Amino acid sequence: KKNFKEYFLEFLMIFLAVTLGFFAENIRENLVNKKKEVHYIQNLIADLQSDTADLSLNINYQGVQSNMLDSALKIPTERLTDINTQDTFFHYVFLYYSYVSSFSASNNTITQLKSGGFNVLHDQSTIDSINTLYQFYDREVNFDTKYDEANYWDVAHKMETIMKLPKPAISWTDTSAYIIPVSRRMFLTTDPIAITQLYNVLGNSIGSFTTTINAETDALAKATTLITYLKKQYNIR
C-alpha cells in the first residue's frame, strides 16, 4: 500500500502538470492575441491613410464646386435672357450637375473590430480613440454628406426642368465639365420664378458645402492624429 507521502507526491505532480499546461496555453493565447492586435492596428492604419487621402481630395474638390456655384449666383437673374450669359452660367454649374463627390470611410477593419476584434486590444485608451473617430464619421461627416446628396438632387432636378443639358461629364477631371459653350441657348425658360427657385437650391448647396468641408477638415485632423498615435503605441513605421 502507498503511504500518504506517495499519494501527496502524485497529487503534486498532477497539479503541477495541469498548472504548467494552463500557463503554457495562456501564454500561447496571449501571443496569438498580440499578433492579431498588431494585425488589426496595421490594417486600421491603412484604412485611415486611405480615409485621409479621400478626405483631402473631397475637401479640395468641394471647394472648387462651391466657388463655381458662387460665381454662378453672382450673375444677376435678369441677365440670363442673354445667350452668352446663359453659356457662362452653364459653365459654372455643369461640373456640379455632372459629378457629386462624397466621402465614404474605409470600414473593413472597424467592422472586424466591432465584431469581436476589440477583445484583443489591450489598451482602453486606444479603443476609445478609435471609437471616437468613427463616431465622428457617423455623427458629423456622414450626416452632412447625406444632406449634400439631397441638395444635389434638388439642383439636378431643377436644372433638368428649365435647362437644356448635355450628357454629364464622366468625372471631375473630364475636360467637358469645364468648357464654356459658345452662343448656345441653355435655358428652356427664363421665367423669373423658375430662375429664382434654381438660385435658391444652388445657394442651399453652397451652404451645405461649407458645413461639410468644415466637418471633413475636422475628420482629416482627427484621423491624422489617430494614425500618429497608433504608430507610436505599436511602434509601427
ABEGO torsion letter per residue (X at the ends): XBBAAAAAAAAAAAAAAAAAAAAAAAAAAAAAAAAAAAAAAAAAAAAAAAAAAAAAAAAAAAAAAAAAAAAAAABBAAAAABAAAAAAAAAAAAAAAABBBBBBBBAAAAAAAAAGAAAABABAAAAAAAAAAAAAAAAAAAAAAAAAAAAAAAAAAAAAAABBBBBBBABAABAAAABBBBGBBABABABAAAAAAAAAAAAAAAAAAAAAAAAAAAAAAAAAAAAAAAAAAAGBX
